[in-house]
Amino acid sequence: MKTLFISDLDGTLLNRQERLSERTVELLNSLIQKGLHFSYATARSLSSAARATQGIMPVAPVVLYNGGTILNPATHETLRFLAYTPKQVKIAAELFQAHHVSPIVYSMVNGQDYVSWMAGTETKGMNEYLSKRKDDPRFTVCHSWDEVYRGQPFYFTCIGELEEIQPIEKELHKFSYWHALLQKEIYSEDAYWCEIMPWNATKANGVLFIKEKLGFDRIVCFGDGLNDISMFQAADECYAMANAEQQLKSVATAVINSNDEDGVALWLAENYTRYL
């Protein structure tokens, strides 16, 4: 049976330094050369994911922005792109304003994706995140809300302390336009993220899209966070990292070594031949 092995990145394939270990790169490349069908599903963009996974080349299309975009990493061809309607953007902007929350807005503008936010509204968590992306040309500080919401917005992120963003997460759940996911930032002590995606932008839908388009018979996936639950539910087998959220472990086929112990690569090296 033709099997696709697909991994989350942060907290799963990447270690605590947000990098691939040399051991993981060596093992994955060896297996890919032997015919392993490998890809990843992440909340990151392609440029961010590509930097983090430098050294390996996924064979199959990748799932970006938690399922909002499906892309062929070799050709950069976009296979699926989900965006908000102007009405939905207007409603979201009004909700953010009412709750005094400033989002980071991901938009497609003339075929290019931009990451925008309003100058002077940065939280401590936002500044920590933005400081790691200083060299990313997509990131743009704006001086008007029209500029922040320009183009086709397709993804919103609110970063702050729990009490700052939990109210907006609860409010967003009242609408069917999107789904909101609130979880702790794994690279920070006290920051939380509220990620807001179109209602049909999930890792599960992304993985199933690839499965159908490329004719895979079976999906085996790996993850650590709450945004991996839908992917686990869509997969034939699913493996949670030792460092994973307990809620994810409860729906996993099994728990494997942590991301700092090369859990995914070692599991594949030990089990890949079972799927030939």
C-alpha positions as CSV (number, residue, x, y, z in Angstrom):
1,M,0.0,0.0,0.0
2,K,1.2,3.5,-0.9
3,T,1.8,5.3,2.4
4,L,2.4,9.0,3.1
5,F,4.3,9.8,6.3
6,I,3.6,13.4,7.4
7,S,4.9,15.3,10.4
8,D,4.2,18.4,12.2
9,L,7.3,20.7,12.6
10,D,7.5,22.7,15.8
11,G,7.7,20.5,18.8
12,T,7.7,17.4,16.6
13,L,10.3,17.2,13.8
14,L,12.2,20.3,15.0
15,N,14.0,20.4,18.3
16,R,13.8,23.0,21.0
17,Q,16.1,25.2,19.0
18,E,13.6,25.2,16.1
19,R,16.0,23.2,14.0
20,L,16.5,19.7,12.6
21,S,19.3,17.8,14.2
22,E,22.0,16.4,12.0
23,R,20.8,12.9,13.0
24,T,17.3,13.6,11.8
25,V,18.5,15.1,8.5
26,E,20.7,12.1,7.9
27,L,18.1,9.5,8.7
28,L,15.3,11.2,6.7
29,N,17.4,11.8,3.6
30,S,18.5,8.1,3.7
31,L,14.9,7.0,3.9
32,I,13.7,9.4,1.2
33,Q,16.4,8.0,-1.1
34,K,15.0,4.6,-0.5
35,G,11.5,5.6,-1.5
36,L,9.9,7.1,1.7
37,H,7.0,9.4,0.8
38,F,7.5,12.2,3.3
39,S,6.0,15.6,3.9
40,Y,5.0,18.0,6.7
41,A,1.9,19.9,8.0
42,T,2.6,23.1,9.8
43,A,1.2,26.4,10.9
44,R,4.3,28.0,9.3
45,S,4.6,29.6,5.8
46,L,6.7,27.9,3.2
47,S,9.6,30.3,3.6
48,S,9.6,29.8,7.4
49,A,9.2,26.1,7.1
50,A,11.9,25.8,4.4
51,R,14.4,27.6,6.6
52,A,13.6,25.3,9.5
53,T,13.8,22.1,7.5
54,Q,16.9,23.1,5.4
55,G,18.7,19.9,4.4
56,I,15.7,17.8,3.5
57,M,13.3,18.0,0.6
58,P,9.7,16.7,1.2
59,V,8.6,14.4,-1.6
60,A,4.9,15.2,-1.4
61,P,3.1,18.6,-1.3
62,V,3.2,20.3,2.1
63,V,0.4,21.6,4.3
64,L,1.0,25.2,5.4
65,Y,-0.8,27.7,7.6
66,N,-2.6,24.8,9.4
67,G,-4.2,23.6,6.2
68,G,-5.0,27.0,4.6
69,T,-2.5,26.4,1.8
70,I,-1.3,23.3,0.1
71,L,1.9,23.7,-2.0
72,N,4.4,21.7,-4.0
73,P,7.7,22.7,-2.4
74,A,9.7,21.7,-5.5
75,T,7.8,23.9,-8.0
76,H,6.1,26.4,-5.5
77,E,2.9,25.6,-7.3
78,T,-0.1,26.3,-5.0
79,L,-2.6,23.4,-5.1
80,R,-5.1,24.9,-2.7
81,F,-5.5,28.4,-1.1
82,L,-8.3,29.3,1.3
83,A,-9.0,33.0,2.2
84,Y,-11.6,35.0,4.0
85,T,-14.3,37.0,2.2
86,P,-14.3,40.8,2.6
87,K,-17.4,40.5,4.9
88,Q,-15.6,38.0,7.1
89,V,-12.5,40.3,7.3
90,K,-14.8,43.2,8.3
91,I,-16.4,41.2,11.1
92,A,-13.1,39.9,12.4
93,A,-11.6,43.4,12.4
94,E,-14.6,44.7,14.4
95,L,-14.3,41.9,16.9
96,F,-10.5,42.5,17.4
97,Q,-11.2,46.2,17.9
98,A,-14.0,45.6,20.4
99,H,-11.8,43.3,22.5
100,H,-8.7,45.6,22.2
101,V,-6.7,42.9,20.5
102,S,-4.3,43.6,17.7
103,P,-3.8,40.7,15.3
104,I,-1.0,39.8,13.0
105,V,-2.6,39.5,9.6
106,Y,-1.4,37.1,6.9
107,S,-2.6,38.3,3.4
108,M,-2.1,37.5,-0.2
109,V,-1.4,40.7,-2.2
110,N,-0.8,40.5,-5.9
111,G,0.4,36.9,-5.6
112,Q,2.7,37.6,-2.7
113,D,2.0,36.8,0.9
114,Y,2.5,39.5,3.6
115,V,2.5,39.5,7.3
116,S,1.2,42.8,8.7
117,W,0.5,44.4,12.0
118,M,-0.3,47.9,13.4
119,A,2.6,49.9,14.6
120,G,2.6,50.5,18.4
121,T,0.3,47.6,19.2
122,E,2.9,45.0,19.8
123,T,2.6,42.8,22.9
124,K,5.6,41.2,24.6
125,G,4.7,37.9,22.9
126,M,4.5,39.6,19.5
127,N,7.8,41.3,20.0
128,E,9.4,37.9,20.9
129,Y,8.0,36.4,17.7
130,L,8.8,39.3,15.4
131,S,12.4,39.5,16.7
132,K,13.0,36.0,15.2
133,R,11.7,37.2,11.8
134,K,13.7,40.4,11.3
135,D,15.1,39.2,8.0
136,D,11.8,37.9,6.6
137,P,10.7,40.3,3.8
138,R,7.0,39.4,4.2
139,F,6.8,41.1,7.6
140,T,5.5,44.6,7.4
141,V,4.7,47.1,10.1
142,C,1.8,49.3,9.1
143,H,0.4,52.7,10.1
144,S,-3.2,52.2,9.1
145,W,-5.7,49.4,9.5
146,D,-6.6,49.5,5.8
147,E,-3.0,48.6,5.1
148,V,-3.0,45.8,7.7
149,Y,-6.1,44.2,6.1
150,R,-5.1,44.8,2.5
151,G,-5.3,42.1,-0.2
152,Q,-6.8,38.7,0.7
153,P,-6.4,38.0,4.4
154,F,-6.4,34.3,5.1
155,Y,-4.9,33.8,8.6
156,F,-5.0,35.8,11.8
157,T,-2.8,35.4,14.8
158,C,-3.1,37.1,18.2
159,I,-0.2,36.7,20.6
160,G,-0.2,37.7,24.3
161,E,-0.9,36.6,27.8
162,L,-3.8,34.3,28.3
163,E,-6.1,36.9,29.9
164,E,-5.4,39.2,27.0
165,I,-6.5,36.9,24.2
166,Q,-8.8,34.3,25.7
167,P,-11.9,36.6,25.5
168,I,-11.5,37.0,21.7
169,E,-11.0,33.3,21.3
170,K,-14.3,32.6,23.0
171,E,-16.1,35.3,21.0
172,L,-14.8,33.9,17.7
173,H,-16.3,30.5,18.5
174,K,-19.8,32.1,18.1
175,F,-19.3,32.4,14.4
176,S,-19.1,29.7,11.7
177,Y,-16.8,31.6,9.4
178,W,-13.6,30.3,11.0
179,H,-12.2,28.2,13.8
180,A,-9.9,29.6,16.5
181,L,-7.3,27.6,18.3
182,L,-5.8,28.9,21.6
183,Q,-2.6,27.3,22.8
184,K,0.6,28.1,24.7
185,E,3.7,29.2,22.7
186,I,6.1,26.3,23.0
187,Y,9.2,28.5,22.7
188,S,8.1,31.1,25.3
189,E,7.4,31.0,29.0
190,D,4.2,33.0,29.2
191,A,2.9,33.8,25.7
192,Y,-0.2,32.3,24.2
193,W,-1.3,32.2,20.6
194,C,-4.8,32.4,19.2
195,E,-4.7,31.3,15.6
196,I,-7.8,32.0,13.5
197,M,-8.3,30.1,10.2
198,P,-11.1,29.8,7.7
199,W,-13.5,27.1,8.9
200,N,-12.3,24.5,6.4
201,A,-8.5,25.2,6.9
202,T,-7.4,22.3,9.0
203,K,-4.5,19.9,8.9
204,A,-7.0,17.1,8.4
205,N,-8.4,18.6,5.3
206,G,-5.0,19.4,4.0
207,V,-3.7,15.8,4.5
208,L,-6.8,14.3,3.0
209,F,-6.5,16.6,0.0
210,I,-2.9,15.3,-0.6
211,K,-4.0,11.7,0.0
212,E,-6.7,11.9,-2.7
213,K,-4.7,14.0,-5.2
214,L,-1.6,11.8,-5.2
215,G,-3.4,8.5,-4.7
216,F,-2.1,7.5,-1.3
217,D,-3.7,4.5,0.4
218,R,-2.7,5.3,3.9
219,I,-1.6,8.2,6.1
220,V,0.8,7.9,9.0
221,C,1.4,11.2,10.9
222,F,3.3,12.7,13.9
223,G,2.5,15.6,16.1
224,D,2.7,17.3,19.5
225,G,0.0,20.0,19.7
226,L,-3.7,20.7,19.8
227,N,-3.7,21.8,16.1
228,D,-2.6,18.2,15.2
229,I,-5.8,16.6,16.6
230,S,-7.7,16.8,13.4
231,M,-4.8,15.4,11.4
232,F,-4.6,12.5,13.9
233,Q,-8.3,11.8,13.5
234,A,-7.9,11.7,9.7
235,A,-4.9,9.4,9.7
236,D,-4.7,5.7,9.6
237,E,-1.9,5.8,12.3
238,C,-0.8,8.7,14.4
239,Y,2.1,9.0,16.8
240,A,2.4,11.7,19.5
241,M,5.8,12.9,20.8
242,A,6.7,12.3,24.4
243,N,6.6,16.1,24.8
244,A,3.1,16.3,23.3
245,E,-0.1,17.7,24.8
246,Q,-1.9,15.1,26.9
247,Q,-5.0,15.6,24.8
248,L,-3.2,14.6,21.7
249,K,-1.6,11.6,23.4
250,S,-5.0,10.4,24.3
251,V,-6.0,10.0,20.6
252,A,-2.6,8.7,19.4
253,T,-1.8,5.2,18.2
254,A,1.2,5.3,20.4
255,V,3.7,7.8,22.1
256,I,7.2,7.9,20.7
257,N,10.5,9.6,21.7
258,S,10.5,13.4,22.1
259,N,11.4,16.0,19.5
260,D,14.8,16.5,21.2
261,E,15.5,12.7,20.9
262,D,14.9,12.6,17.1
263,G,11.6,10.7,17.8
264,V,10.1,10.9,14.3
265,A,13.3,10.0,12.4
266,L,14.2,7.1,14.7
267,W,10.6,5.7,14.5
268,L,10.7,5.9,10.7
269,A,14.2,4.2,10.6
270,E,12.9,1.4,12.8
271,N,9.5,0.9,11.2
272,Y,9.6,2.1,7.5
273,T,10.2,-1.4,6.1
274,R,6.9,-2.6,7.6
275,Y,5.1,-0.4,5.0
276,L,6.8,-1.6,1.9
